Amino acid sequence: MFRKVLIANRGEIAVRIISACQKLGIATVAVYSEADREALFVKQADESVCIGPAAAVNSYLNREAILMAGINTNADAVHPGYGFLSEDALFAQMCEECGMTWIGPQASLIHDFSDKTNSRALAQKRGLPIIPGSGMITSEPQLYAKANAIGYPVLLKASHGGGGKGIRLVHSAKELFEKYQLVKEEAGSSFLDGTIYLERAFEKARHIEVQVLGMPDQLLILGDRDCSLQKNRQKIIEESNAAILTKKERTTLYKLVHQLLDRSNYQSLGTVEFLFVHHHFYFLEMNTRLQVEHGVTEETSGIDIVQAQIRVAANEKPVVHQIEFTGHAIECRLNAETNVAKQQFETGRLTQFDLPTDVRVDTGLQNGDEITPFYDRLLAKIIVYAKTREAAIKKMQIVLSDVKVTGIGTNLSQLKQLINSTQFAENHYNIHSVGKLMEAGSHESYA
């Protein structure tokens, strides 16, 4: 087992990884920007190293600064969390070259799958149905030609995007080039790569994903999730399992995952994402990392998948017995927002931050913390588990009523509205439902 792990991330996921390392008896090193000097994860780690100013490009995306922190603290492994450099094949390779084990899949597989255009081609080669789209866009004439061939509406997507960033919906040729420039700029600043491709936009679809754990001799499927409730392509509420699927559809889904990965010798956590349209699955992308919403899978599988990921990287067989998926879990992402309808980012100081103590809450914040404009808007992930979906919904309704946050605006009222909606209760929603539900309930008042 590793002696010391450097966590190349921040916030709630850094706190989550520290917790897993502590249970395994592993010392931790936190790297932090100047804006995060007083952050909870910095205080919880055994050691901490400042790696630069607030801007992510100068700190959490600074490969050399993070590597030097690992070398100087004698870390023998690096956990990238999610976002930032978590799907950067070059960084994974650099860690290995510096004598630190990368807690993730092989760099060659990150390269194959993290580039969305490349992963689409790979999935198609292995017989998976893919969403109609284009390869890498390299010129303006090609941009218009491919969009016309696919047909509007289309999605502009960053090849190395994730977390809802680097995506724009385009309804006509008139707005195509402007949004193309916006996506390139966002992709360059967030992922250090401005490569763009096009994909058909489905009007009605569910976003279904499958959690996998690859080991040298086995690919384990740890369950599926429904992540269809999204705002501006960023997930807000996730469920495990995907209750909309029949037993036959779930069997088909898992066969597609094996079809994609069985010949890859994939070793680590990963998530294969699909769009589910009219009872058919279309490959969307493969995320070669830990996911934000991993908690709901842990609740229904009974497996600490962060510990399992670390054990695989350390060449130890995870303590995973026969997996028996039980019950239902729901996660709500509590975000900092001023204008929920426009999803504008709120900053300020948390003067009250009261979260429920009788259910799982993953957060990297505490009362009195300053919410800065430099990183994502996630305040906390609130996760409930019950024997049935109906019981889980009722539990979440009660739990959200106990949340109290002051000092900044949040999306709490939106979460309450969604969880209390008839559409959610009846499982009749899709990837575009959040906006429609917000419009329908704009005249209602929620605490």
N, C-alpha and C positions, 0 to 999 in steps of 0.2 A: 504493500500500500504506500501511497505517497506520504512524504514527511511534511511538505509544505506546498500549498496551492496559492498561486497568485490569481486574483479575480479581476479580469480585464473588463470590468463593467461597473455599474453604479446602482443606487436606488434599491427598490424592493427585490430585484433579482440578485443583487449582491448579498443582501441580507439572507435570502433564501439559500444561496450557495454556502454562505458561512455556516448556517444552521446544519446543512447536510455534512459539511466537513467536520464540524464539531462532533457530530454523532459517530463519525468514522475515526475520530482521534487525530485529525489532520489540522495542522496550524495553517492560518490564512494570512494573506497579504492583500490589503486593499490599495488600489491606486485611485487617486482622486484629483479633480481639478480644483483650482482655487475657490470656485463657487461652492464646492462640496466639502470644504474643509471641516465643517462642524456636523456633517451628515451622520445619520445613525450607523450606516454600514462602516464608516471609517472608525467609529468608536468601538464597534463590535469586533473588528478584525484584530488579530494578534499583532500585526504590523501594518503600517500605512506609509505610502510614498506619494508625494505631490508630483504630478506629471505634466502640469502646464496650466495655462489660463482657462477661463470658463468655456470658451468656444470649443465644441467637440473636436473640430478639425485639428486643434492644437493640443488636445489632451486625450480623450477617449478614442480618437482615431489616429493617434500618433504612435505608429508601430514601434519606432525606435525608442521612444521614451518608456513605453510599457515594457519592452524587452530589457532595457537597462535596469528598470526597477526589479524585474525578476532575477536578473543576474546578480545585482547588488544585495538582494535579500536571500540568495541561495534557494530560490523556489525551484522545485523539481517538476512542477506542472502548471499549466495555465488553463483556467476555465473562462471562456468568453461570454457566458450568459446568452442573451439574445440582443439583436441589434448591433450597432457599432461594428466591431471587427469579427463578429461571430461566424460570418460566412465569407471570410476573406481567406482564400486559399493561400495567398502569399504570406499572410501573417501566420497561418498554421504551419507552413513550411519553415518560416523564420524561427518560430518557437522551437521546433524540433532541431534545427541547425544550431540553436543556442543551448541545446541540452535539456530543454524543458518539454515534457510530454504535453501534447495538445489534447485536451479533454473534449473530443469531438471526433468526427469521422476523418478518414484519410484525406489529405490535402487534394489528391487527385479526384476524389469523389465530390468534395466541396466545389472544385472547379467544374465538374461535370453537371452538377445539379443547381448550384447557386446562380449560375447564369440562366435566366428563365428561358431565353431563346434556345439555348443549348439543351436544357432539360426537356423542353417540348419535343425537340427533334429526337432525343434519346427515347422518350416515352413512346413516340410514334413508331420508332424503329422496333420497339419491343411489343408492339401491337395494342397499345392503349389508345382509346379514342381521345383526341385532343380538341380543344376549342379552336375553331377556324381563326387563323391569324396570319401574321407575317414573321419573317426572320428579322434580323437586325436592320434597322432603318439607317441608311448612310447618307441620304440626300433628300432635299426638299421634293424634287420630282417623284422620287420613289415613295415618299411619305404619302403624297396625294394619290398616286397610282394604286398603292396597296390598300389605302382606305376605301377607295372607290370599288376595288375588287371585292373586299370583304363586305362592304355595305354598312351604312350608318344605322344605328349608333355604334361607335367603336370605342375601345379603351386604349389610351396611350399608357404604356407600362414600362417602368425602368427595368432593365434586364437583371439588375442586382438589387431590386427594391425589396421592401418588406415592411410589416407593421402599418400598412395602409399608406405609406409614403411612396411618392413617385408614380401616382396613378391619376389619370384625369379621364372623365367621360366626355366624349365629343359627339355632338348630334348632327353636325353638318361641316362641310368643307370650309365654311366661312370662319369657324373658330379653331380649325385644326392646327394651323401653324403657331398661333399664339400659345395654345396649350402645350404644343410640342416643345416650345422653348421653356415653358414653365417646368415641365417634367424633367427636361434635361438639366436645368439649373438645380432643381430639388434633388435629383439623383446624384449629381456631382458633389453637392455639399453634404448629403447624408450618407452616401455609399462610395464616394470617391470614384464613381464610374457613371458617365452620362449616356450609356448605351440604352436605346429605346426600341421597343417593338410594339406592334398593334395586335389587338385581339377583339373578336366580336363581343359586343355587350348583350347579354341575354336580359330580357325584360323580367322574366320570372325564373328564378333559380334558387336553390339552397346551396349553402357553402358547407360541405362535409369534409372532414379530415380524419386521417387515421394515424394514430401514434404507434411508432415502431421502436424497437430496441434491437439493434443488430449486434450479434456476438460472433466469434470466429466460426462456430458450428451451427448457428441457428438464428433465424429472424423471428423475433417475438412480436406479435401484434397485441398492443396493450389497450385496445379499444378505439372507439370512434367518437367524434364530437360534431355537434351542429353549431356552426359559428356564423349563422346567416344574419343575425341582427347586427347590422353595421351602419355607421354614419360616415359618409365620405370614405368608404372602403376600409374603415378602421373598426374592428370588432368592439362591441359594447357588452353583449351578453353571450355567453357560451354555455352549452349543455353537453353532458355526457351521460348516457349515450345519445346518439342521434335517433330520437324516438320516432321520427318520420319513416325510418327504414323498416321494411319487412325482413323476415329472416332470410328469404331468398335474395333480396337486394343486398343485405349485409354480406352474405356469402360471396356474391359477385364482386362486391367492393374489395373484400380481402384478397380474392383471387387476383384482382388487378394489381394490388400492392405487391404481392409475391411475384407476379409477372414482371414488375418493374425492377425489383430489388434482389431477387434470389440469385442472380448471376453476378451481382456487384460486389459481394463480400463486404457489405456495408457493416461497419462496426461503430456503433454509438446510438444515441437518440436521433430520431428524425421524424418528420411529419410529412405525409403525402396528402396533398389537398386536391379536392375535386369540386366541380360544380355538378349539381344533381338537377337535371332538367327533364321533365316529363318521363320520370322513372329511368333515365339513362345517366351514366356517369361520364364526365369529361375531365381528363387530367388537367389540373390547373398549375401546380408547381410542387416542388419538393423542397422543404426547409431542412437543412442539414445542421440543426441546432435544437436546443431547448426552446420550447414555445412559451409565450406569455401565459397561455391558458392551460398549462400542464397540470394545474391543481385539480381541475375537475376529473381528469383521468386518474390521478392518484387516489381520489376519493372513491371512484367506482371500481378500480382495479386492486386497491389495497396495497399498491407498490409505491415506495418512495423512489420515483424515477430519477431524481437528481443523484441520489446515492448510487443507484444502479448504473447511471452514466459514468460516474467516477470510478466505480469498480471495473467496468469494462475497459476504461482507459488504462487502468492499473494492471490489466491482464488477470483480473480476478473474476471468477464467475459470480454474477449477482445472485443474491439469495431470492430467487424467484421460483416459487413452487407452482403448482397448477393454478392458472389464473381463472378465477371465478368472478365474472363481472356481476355486481349486485347493485341494486338501487339506482338512484338518479342524482346527479349533481348539477348545480347551476352556479355560474360565476357572473357577477356584475362588476364592471370596471368603473370605479368612481374616479372621474376625471375633473381637473380644474378647468372650468369654462365660464366665461362671462355671458356670452350669448349662445345658448344651447342650439338654437335653430341654425346659426351660422358656424357653430363649433369654434368660436374664437377662444384663444388661450388666455386664461386668467393668471395673474401673478399677484403676489402679496404675502402677508404673514398669516399662518394658521393660528388664529386666536382661540379657536376651539376645534378639537379634533377627536370627537368621541365616537368610537367604532364599537360594534358588538363584541363581547368577550366570550360568548357561548357558541360561536361558529368560527370557522377558519377565516382569518383575515391576513393577507399578505401585503405588507407595506414597508416602505423604507423611510417613512416620515413619523414625526411625533409633534405633539402640541408645541407651538412656538416656532416651528421651522419656517423658513422663507422659501416660497415657491418662485423660482427664477424662470426667465424666459428661454433659457439655453437648451433645455432638454424636453422630454416628452411630458404630457399633461397628466400622466397616471398618478393618482394619489393612493389608491388602495384597490386590491382585488378582494371582493367579498364573496365567499364560497359557502354554499349550503349543501347538505346531503340528506336524503331521506329515502325511504323504501320505494316510493313511487314518485313519478313526475308531478302528480297533483299535490302530494304532500310537500315536495320540494318547493313548488311555487308558493304555497301558503306560508311556508317557513321563510322564504325570501321576502314576502310581503311584510311579515312581522319584523324581520331583521332590518329592512330598509327604513322602517318607521322609527327605529332607535338610533339611526345615524344622525349625528349633529356636527356640522362643519360651519365655522364662521371665520370671517377675515378674508375669504375669497369666494368667488362664485363656483358652483359645481354643477354637474349634470344629474344630481340626485333626484330632482323632480322628474326628469326624463326617465330615469331608471324605474321610478315608482309607476309612472304612467305605462311603460312597456310591460312590466311585470303584472300589473293589474288589468291589462287589456284582454278583451275577449279573444282577440286573434292569437295572443300568446298562449292563453289557457287552452284553446282549441287546436293549437299547433298549426295554425293557418297563417304562415308568414313566409317572406322570402328576403333576398338580399336588399330589396328596395323598400321594405316595409317601415323602417324607422322614420324616414321622412314623411311618409303618408300618415302614420300614426301621430306624429307630432303636429301635422297640419290639422288632423281631425280633432285633436285635443287641445289646440292652442288657446281655446277660450275657457278651459277648465283650470282650476286652482289646486295645486298640490303643495303640501308642506315641504 
